[in-house]
Amino acid sequence: MRLVDAVYARITELMKERQITVNALANLSGVPRTTVVTMTRSATVKLSTVYGICDGLGITLQEFFSSPLFSPENIID
């Protein structure tokens, strides 16, 4: 999968774990709802966006990227 797809999959995974919606994530993180939603159609994602989401969820970037979704064999780009 593309790296941006893995990022969005990880965000979705974390929202499900915490039972929150995209709107709730936007409120917690300060990242606009439209930014979170459009990541599914984007070819890139800003690290500052991921950082804001991590901050809102109370996790570190290291925790975010420690998912198996980001293992080299899963990323094609």
Biopython code that builds the backbone (N, CA, C, O; Angstrom):
import numpy as np
from Bio.PDB.StructureBuilder import StructureBuilder

atoms = [
    (1, "MET", "N", (0.837, -1.190, 0.000)),
    (1, "MET", "CA", (0.000, 0.000, 0.000)),
    (1, "MET", "C", (0.870, 1.238, 0.000)),
    (1, "MET", "O", (2.033, 1.199, 0.401)),
    (2, "ARG", "N", (0.292, 2.334, -0.455)),
    (2, "ARG", "CA", (1.028, 3.598, -0.429)),
    (2, "ARG", "C", (1.194, 4.048, 1.017)),
    (2, "ARG", "O", (0.385, 3.713, 1.882)),
    (3, "LEU", "N", (2.237, 4.799, 1.261)),
    (3, "LEU", "CA", (2.493, 5.298, 2.609)),
    (3, "LEU", "C", (1.314, 6.110, 3.131)),
    (3, "LEU", "O", (0.923, 5.958, 4.288)),
    (4, "VAL", "N", (0.747, 6.966, 2.292)),
    (4, "VAL", "CA", (-0.389, 7.785, 2.719)),
    (4, "VAL", "C", (-1.592, 6.906, 3.084)),
    (4, "VAL", "O", (-2.360, 7.250, 3.983)),
    (5, "ASP", "N", (-1.757, 5.776, 2.391)),
    (5, "ASP", "CA", (-2.841, 4.849, 2.726)),
    (5, "ASP", "C", (-2.600, 4.199, 4.088)),
    (5, "ASP", "O", (-3.538, 3.987, 4.856)),
    (6, "ALA", "N", (-1.338, 3.884, 4.383)),
    (6, "ALA", "CA", (-0.998, 3.315, 5.686)),
    (6, "ALA", "C", (-1.251, 4.328, 6.800)),
    (6, "ALA", "O", (-1.728, 3.966, 7.875)),
    (7, "VAL", "N", (-0.933, 5.589, 6.545)),
    (7, "VAL", "CA", (-1.192, 6.639, 7.531)),
    (7, "VAL", "C", (-2.691, 6.732, 7.799)),
    (7, "VAL", "O", (-3.118, 6.763, 8.953)),
    (8, "TYR", "N", (-3.482, 6.776, 6.739)),
    (8, "TYR", "CA", (-4.934, 6.881, 6.932)),
    (8, "TYR", "C", (-5.480, 5.631, 7.623)),
    (8, "TYR", "O", (-6.355, 5.737, 8.481)),
    (9, "ALA", "N", (-4.976, 4.451, 7.260)),
    (9, "ALA", "CA", (-5.418, 3.213, 7.909)),
    (9, "ALA", "C", (-5.092, 3.246, 9.400)),
    (9, "ALA", "O", (-5.895, 2.804, 10.221)),
    (10, "ARG", "N", (-3.921, 3.768, 9.749)),
    (10, "ARG", "CA", (-3.524, 3.857, 11.163)),
    (10, "ARG", "C", (-4.427, 4.832, 11.917)),
    (10, "ARG", "O", (-4.823, 4.569, 13.053)),
    (11, "ILE", "N", (-4.748, 5.948, 11.284)),
    (11, "ILE", "CA", (-5.649, 6.915, 11.917)),
    (11, "ILE", "C", (-7.014, 6.274, 12.146)),
    (11, "ILE", "O", (-7.605, 6.416, 13.216)),
    (12, "THR", "N", (-7.502, 5.578, 11.143)),
    (12, "THR", "CA", (-8.800, 4.897, 11.266)),
    (12, "THR", "C", (-8.765, 3.862, 12.386)),
    (12, "THR", "O", (-9.708, 3.756, 13.170)),
    (13, "GLU", "N", (-7.684, 3.106, 12.458)),
    (13, "GLU", "CA", (-7.501, 2.104, 13.507)),
    (13, "GLU", "C", (-7.551, 2.753, 14.896)),
    (13, "GLU", "O", (-8.219, 2.247, 15.798)),
    (14, "LEU", "N", (-6.849, 3.865, 15.058)),
    (14, "LEU", "CA", (-6.818, 4.554, 16.349)),
    (14, "LEU", "C", (-8.181, 5.159, 16.700)),
    (14, "LEU", "O", (-8.572, 5.168, 17.867)),
    (15, "MET", "N", (-8.900, 5.662, 15.700)),
    (15, "MET", "CA", (-10.240, 6.196, 15.972)),
    (15, "MET", "C", (-11.181, 5.089, 16.429)),
    (15, "MET", "O", (-11.988, 5.292, 17.336)),
    (16, "LYS", "N", (-11.080, 3.918, 15.801)),
    (16, "LYS", "CA", (-11.925, 2.782, 16.206)),
    (16, "LYS", "C", (-11.604, 2.336, 17.624)),
    (16, "LYS", "O", (-12.508, 2.071, 18.416)),
    (17, "GLU", "N", (-10.303, 2.250, 17.948)),
    (17, "GLU", "CA", (-9.881, 1.864, 19.300)),
    (17, "GLU", "C", (-10.471, 2.800, 20.353)),
    (17, "GLU", "O", (-10.886, 2.367, 21.428)),
    (18, "ARG", "N", (-10.499, 4.078, 20.025)),
    (18, "ARG", "CA", (-10.967, 5.085, 20.974)),
    (18, "ARG", "C", (-12.457, 5.409, 20.815)),
    (18, "ARG", "O", (-13.023, 6.204, 21.565)),
    (19, "GLN", "N", (-13.065, 4.774, 19.827)),
    (19, "GLN", "CA", (-14.489, 4.967, 19.539)),
    (19, "GLN", "C", (-14.823, 6.447, 19.341)),
    (19, "GLN", "O", (-15.737, 6.988, 19.962)),
    (20, "ILE", "N", (-14.048, 7.082, 18.454)),
    (20, "ILE", "CA", (-14.301, 8.485, 18.141)),
    (20, "ILE", "C", (-14.524, 8.652, 16.640)),
    (20, "ILE", "O", (-14.089, 7.824, 15.840)),
    (21, "THR", "N", (-15.194, 9.711, 16.280)),
    (21, "THR", "CA", (-15.486, 10.017, 14.886)),
    (21, "THR", "C", (-14.413, 10.941, 14.309)),
    (21, "THR", "O", (-13.549, 11.443, 15.027)),
    (22, "VAL", "N", (-14.491, 11.148, 13.012)),
    (22, "VAL", "CA", (-13.592, 12.093, 12.360)),
    (22, "VAL", "C", (-13.781, 13.491, 12.954)),
    (22, "VAL", "O", (-12.809, 14.215, 13.166)),
    (23, "ASN", "N", (-15.032, 13.866, 13.219)),
    (23, "ASN", "CA", (-15.296, 15.176, 13.827)),
    (23, "ASN", "C", (-14.640, 15.285, 15.197)),
    (23, "ASN", "O", (-14.045, 16.311, 15.528)),
    (24, "ALA", "N", (-14.748, 14.227, 15.990)),
    (24, "ALA", "CA", (-14.133, 14.245, 17.318)),
    (24, "ALA", "C", (-12.616, 14.334, 17.203)),
    (24, "ALA", "O", (-11.974, 15.067, 17.955)),
    (25, "LEU", "N", (-12.045, 13.589, 16.260)),
    (25, "LEU", "CA", (-10.600, 13.647, 16.045)),
    (25, "LEU", "C", (-10.174, 15.053, 15.646)),
    (25, "LEU", "O", (-9.166, 15.562, 16.137)),
    (26, "ALA", "N", (-10.932, 15.675, 14.766)),
    (26, "ALA", "CA", (-10.624, 17.041, 14.340)),
    (26, "ALA", "C", (-10.648, 17.992, 15.537)),
    (26, "ALA", "O", (-9.773, 18.847, 15.672)),
    (27, "ASN", "N", (-11.631, 17.844, 16.384)),
    (27, "ASN", "CA", (-11.728, 18.708, 17.580)),
    (27, "ASN", "C", (-10.572, 18.472, 18.541)),
    (27, "ASN", "O", (-10.023, 19.423, 19.096)),
    (28, "LEU", "N", (-10.198, 17.210, 18.743)),
    (28, "LEU", "CA", (-9.110, 16.890, 19.666)),
    (28, "LEU", "C", (-7.753, 17.365, 19.147)),
    (28, "LEU", "O", (-6.910, 17.829, 19.915)),
    (29, "SER", "N", (-7.558, 17.244, 17.848)),
    (29, "SER", "CA", (-6.233, 17.472, 17.287)),
    (29, "SER", "C", (-6.017, 18.859, 16.703)),
    (29, "SER", "O", (-4.879, 19.295, 16.532)),
    (30, "GLY", "N", (-7.105, 19.551, 16.398)),
    (30, "GLY", "CA", (-6.970, 20.842, 15.744)),
    (30, "GLY", "C", (-6.699, 20.717, 14.253)),
    (30, "GLY", "O", (-6.451, 21.717, 13.579)),
    (31, "VAL", "N", (-6.744, 19.497, 13.737)),
    (31, "VAL", "CA", (-6.584, 19.256, 12.301)),
    (31, "VAL", "C", (-7.971, 19.337, 11.681)),
    (31, "VAL", "O", (-8.886, 18.656, 12.142)),
    (32, "PRO", "N", (-8.146, 20.144, 10.659)),
    (32, "PRO", "CA", (-9.468, 20.276, 10.059)),
    (32, "PRO", "C", (-10.034, 18.925, 9.589)),
    (32, "PRO", "O", (-9.310, 18.074, 9.073)),
    (33, "ARG", "N", (-11.327, 18.760, 9.783)),
    (33, "ARG", "CA", (-12.012, 17.535, 9.373)),
    (33, "ARG", "C", (-11.750, 17.235, 7.905)),
    (33, "ARG", "O", (-11.511, 16.086, 7.536)),
    (34, "THR", "N", (-11.794, 18.257, 7.074)),
    (34, "THR", "CA", (-11.590, 18.051, 5.639)),
    (34, "THR", "C", (-10.188, 17.523, 5.333)),
    (34, "THR", "O", (-10.004, 16.763, 4.383)),
    (35, "THR", "N", (-9.213, 17.920, 6.125)),
    (35, "THR", "CA", (-7.847, 17.421, 5.930)),
    (35, "THR", "C", (-7.790, 15.929, 6.211)),
    (35, "THR", "O", (-7.182, 15.173, 5.453)),
    (36, "VAL", "N", (-8.422, 15.502, 7.298)),
    (36, "VAL", "CA", (-8.431, 14.079, 7.645)),
    (36, "VAL", "C", (-9.140, 13.280, 6.547)),
    (36, "VAL", "O", (-8.646, 12.233, 6.127)),
    (37, "VAL", "N", (-10.269, 13.756, 6.091)),
    (37, "VAL", "CA", (-11.052, 13.042, 5.084)),
    (37, "VAL", "C", (-10.327, 12.988, 3.743)),
    (37, "VAL", "O", (-10.346, 11.950, 3.080)),
    (38, "THR", "N", (-9.699, 14.066, 3.334)),
    (38, "THR", "CA", (-9.061, 14.096, 2.014)),
    (38, "THR", "C", (-7.760, 13.312, 1.956)),
    (38, "THR", "O", (-7.224, 13.101, 0.868)),
    (39, "MET", "N", (-7.243, 12.880, 3.087)),
    (39, "MET", "CA", (-6.037, 12.054, 3.071)),
    (39, "MET", "C", (-6.243, 10.775, 2.272)),
    (39, "MET", "O", (-5.280, 10.224, 1.740)),
    (40, "THR", "N", (-7.463, 10.297, 2.177)),
    (40, "THR", "CA", (-7.735, 9.063, 1.436)),
    (40, "THR", "C", (-7.544, 9.256, -0.055)),
    (40, "THR", "O", (-7.328, 8.285, -0.781)),
    (41, "ARG", "N", (-7.618, 10.484, -0.522)),
    (41, "ARG", "CA", (-7.485, 10.758, -1.959)),
    (41, "ARG", "C", (-6.177, 11.473, -2.294)),
    (41, "ARG", "O", (-5.949, 11.837, -3.448)),
    (42, "SER", "N", (-5.348, 11.671, -1.331)),
    (42, "SER", "CA", (-4.129, 12.445, -1.523)),
    (42, "SER", "C", (-2.937, 11.528, -1.799)),
    (42, "SER", "O", (-2.932, 10.359, -1.412)),
    (43, "ALA", "N", (-1.951, 12.069, -2.461)),
    (43, "ALA", "CA", (-0.713, 11.329, -2.703)),
    (43, "ALA", "C", (0.325, 11.608, -1.626)),
    (43, "ALA", "O", (1.345, 10.923, -1.549)),
    (44, "THR", "N", (0.066, 12.614, -0.793)),
    (44, "THR", "CA", (1.008, 12.980, 0.259)),
    (44, "THR", "C", (0.246, 13.308, 1.537)),
    (44, "THR", "O", (-0.962, 13.546, 1.528)),
    (45, "VAL", "N", (0.983, 13.313, 2.618)),
    (45, "VAL", "CA", (0.435, 13.763, 3.894)),
    (45, "VAL", "C", (1.556, 14.501, 4.619)),
    (45, "VAL", "O", (2.709, 14.068, 4.607)),
    (46, "LYS", "N", (1.209, 15.599, 5.240)),
    (46, "LYS", "CA", (2.215, 16.385, 5.961)),
    (46, "LYS", "C", (2.496, 15.754, 7.315)),
    (46, "LYS", "O", (1.588, 15.296, 8.009)),
    (47, "LEU", "N", (3.764, 15.741, 7.671)),
    (47, "LEU", "CA", (4.146, 15.233, 8.979)),
    (47, "LEU", "C", (3.512, 16.077, 10.078)),
    (47, "LEU", "O", (3.165, 15.556, 11.137)),
    (48, "SER", "N", (3.361, 17.369, 9.834)),
    (48, "SER", "CA", (2.730, 18.232, 10.842)),
    (48, "SER", "C", (1.279, 17.827, 11.082)),
    (48, "SER", "O", (0.774, 17.981, 12.194)),
    (49, "THR", "N", (0.609, 17.316, 10.067)),
    (49, "THR", "CA", (-0.761, 16.821, 10.230)),
    (49, "THR", "C", (-0.761, 15.584, 11.107)),
    (49, "THR", "O", (-1.569, 15.475, 12.030)),
    (50, "VAL", "N", (0.134, 14.656, 10.828)),
    (50, "VAL", "CA", (0.234, 13.434, 11.640)),
    (50, "VAL", "C", (0.601, 13.805, 13.076)),
    (50, "VAL", "O", (0.070, 13.227, 14.025)),
    (51, "TYR", "N", (1.501, 14.760, 13.233)),
    (51, "TYR", "CA", (1.902, 15.199, 14.571)),
    (51, "TYR", "C", (0.701, 15.773, 15.335)),
    (51, "TYR", "O", (0.510, 15.469, 16.512)),
    (52, "GLY", "N", (-0.098, 16.595, 14.669)),
    (52, "GLY", "CA", (-1.285, 17.160, 15.312)),
    (52, "GLY", "C", (-2.267, 16.094, 15.726)),
    (52, "GLY", "O", (-2.854, 16.167, 16.805)),
    (53, "ILE", "N", (-2.450, 15.108, 14.880)),
    (53, "ILE", "CA", (-3.359, 14.007, 15.217)),
    (53, "ILE", "C", (-2.815, 13.222, 16.401)),
    (53, "ILE", "O", (-3.563, 12.874, 17.315)),
    (54, "CYS", "N", (-1.520, 12.943, 16.388)),
    (54, "CYS", "CA", (-0.907, 12.238, 17.521)),
    (54, "CYS", "C", (-1.069, 13.022, 18.812)),
    (54, "CYS", "O", (-1.392, 12.455, 19.856)),
    (55, "ASP", "N", (-0.847, 14.307, 18.740)),
    (55, "ASP", "CA", (-0.994, 15.160, 19.914)),
    (55, "ASP", "C", (-2.434, 15.093, 20.444)),
    (55, "ASP", "O", (-2.657, 14.965, 21.647)),
    (56, "GLY", "N", (-3.385, 15.179, 19.543)),
    (56, "GLY", "CA", (-4.788, 15.111, 19.949)),
    (56, "GLY", "C", (-5.173, 13.774, 20.559)),
    (56, "GLY", "O", (-6.029, 13.707, 21.440)),
    (57, "LEU", "N", (-4.533, 12.708, 20.083)),
    (57, "LEU", "CA", (-4.827, 11.368, 20.613)),
    (57, "LEU", "C", (-3.979, 11.019, 21.826)),
    (57, "LEU", "O", (-4.187, 9.986, 22.463)),
    (58, "GLY", "N", (-3.025, 11.885, 22.143)),
    (58, "GLY", "CA", (-2.173, 11.635, 23.308)),
    (58, "GLY", "C", (-1.148, 10.536, 23.087)),
    (58, "GLY", "O", (-0.799, 9.811, 24.019)),
    (59, "ILE", "N", (-0.656, 10.408, 21.839)),
    (59, "ILE", "CA", (0.375, 9.425, 21.554)),
    (59, "ILE", "C", (1.551, 10.128, 20.875)),
    (59, "ILE", "O", (1.424, 11.255, 20.398)),
    (60, "THR", "N", (2.682, 9.452, 20.841)),
    (60, "THR", "CA", (3.865, 10.003, 20.190)),
    (60, "THR", "C", (3.897, 9.571, 18.725)),
    (60, "THR", "O", (3.183, 8.653, 18.321)),
    (61, "LEU", "N", (4.726, 10.239, 17.942)),
    (61, "LEU", "CA", (4.940, 9.809, 16.563)),
    (61, "LEU", "C", (5.492, 8.387, 16.535)),
    (61, "LEU", "O", (5.136, 7.595, 15.662)),
    (62, "GLN", "N", (6.348, 8.073, 17.475)),
    (62, "GLN", "CA", (6.915, 6.724, 17.543)),
    (62, "GLN", "C", (5.809, 5.689, 17.736)),
    (62, "GLN", "O", (5.813, 4.646, 17.082)),
    (63, "GLU", "N", (4.866, 5.974, 18.628)),
    (63, "GLU", "CA", (3.748, 5.052, 18.839)),
    (63, "GLU", "C", (2.890, 4.931, 17.579)),
    (63, "GLU", "O", (2.441, 3.842, 17.221)),
    (64, "PHE", "N", (2.672, 6.062, 16.917)),
    (64, "PHE", "CA", (1.867, 6.047, 15.697)),
    (64, "PHE", "C", (2.507, 5.149, 14.642)),
    (64, "PHE", "O", (1.836, 4.301, 14.054)),
    (65, "PHE", "N", (3.803, 5.336, 14.404)),
    (65, "PHE", "CA", (4.485, 4.607, 13.335)),
    (65, "PHE", "C", (4.976, 3.219, 13.745)),
    (65, "PHE", "O", (5.580, 2.521, 12.931)),
    (66, "SER", "N", (4.730, 2.805, 14.987)),
    (66, "SER", "CA", (5.158, 1.469, 15.422)),
    (66, "SER", "C", (4.223, 0.369, 14.918)),
    (66, "SER", "O", (4.476, -0.811, 15.160)),
    (67, "SER", "N", (3.175, 0.731, 14.239)),
    (67, "SER", "CA", (2.216, -0.236, 13.694)),
    (67, "SER", "C", (2.843, -1.079, 12.592)),
    (67, "SER", "O", (3.679, -0.585, 11.834)),
    (68, "PRO", "N", (2.450, -2.343, 12.495)),
    (68, "PRO", "CA", (2.913, -3.189, 11.385)),
    (68, "PRO", "C", (2.522, -2.645, 10.010)),
    (68, "PRO", "O", (3.094, -3.051, 8.998)),
    (69, "LEU", "N", (1.565, -1.744, 9.971)),
    (69, "LEU", "CA", (1.177, -1.129, 8.695)),
    (69, "LEU", "C", (2.378, -0.467, 8.002)),
    (69, "LEU", "O", (2.417, -0.354, 6.777)),
    (70, "PHE", "N", (3.349, -0.037, 8.805)),
    (70, "PHE", "CA", (4.491, 0.700, 8.270)),
    (70, "PHE", "C", (5.741, -0.164, 8.064)),
    (70, "PHE", "O", (6.826, 0.367, 7.830)),
    (71, "SER", "N", (5.596, -1.468, 8.149)),
    (71, "SER", "CA", (6.757, -2.330, 7.892)),
    (71, "SER", "C", (7.111, -2.251, 6.403)),
    (71, "SER", "O", (6.226, -2.106, 5.561)),
    (72, "PRO", "N", (8.378, -2.344, 6.089)),
    (72, "PRO", "CA", (8.835, -2.169, 4.700)),
    (72, "PRO", "C", (8.102, -3.031, 3.674)),
    (72, "PRO", "O", (7.875, -2.594, 2.546)),
    (73, "GLU", "N", (7.738, -4.229, 4.052)),
    (73, "GLU", "CA", (7.052, -5.101, 3.087)),
    (73, "GLU", "C", (5.621, -4.667, 2.781)),
    (73, "GLU", "O", (5.026, -5.133, 1.810)),
    (74, "ASN", "N", (5.071, -3.783, 3.599)),
    (74, "ASN", "CA", (3.701, -3.291, 3.372)),
    (74, "ASN", "C", (3.649, -2.010, 2.562)),
    (74, "ASN", "O", (2.591, -1.658, 2.040)),
    (75, "ILE", "N", (4.759, -1.309, 2.446)),
    (75, "ILE", "CA", (4.775, -0.001, 1.767)),
    (75, "ILE", "C", (5.376, -0.165, 0.368)),
    (75, "ILE", "O", (6.447, -0.748, 0.199)),
    (76, "ILE", "N", (4.657, 0.366, -0.633)),
    (76, "ILE", "CA", (5.134, 0.211, -2.000)),
    (76, "ILE", "C", (5.798, 1.451, -2.569)),
    (76, "ILE", "O", (6.414, 1.376, -3.632)),
    (77, "ASP", "N", (5.694, 2.596, -1.894)),
    (77, "ASP", "CA", (6.316, 3.813, -2.443)),
    (77, "ASP", "C", (7.392, 4.350, -1.558)),
    (77, "ASP", "O", (8.007, 5.366, -1.880)),
]
sb = StructureBuilder()
sb.init_structure("model")
sb.init_model(0)
sb.init_chain("A")
sb.init_seg("    ")
for serial, (resi, resn, name, xyz) in enumerate(atoms, 1):
    if name == "N":
        sb.init_residue(resn, " ", resi, " ")
    sb.init_atom(name, np.array(xyz, "f"), 0.0, 1.0, " ", f" {name:<3s}", serial, name[0])
structure = sb.get_structure()
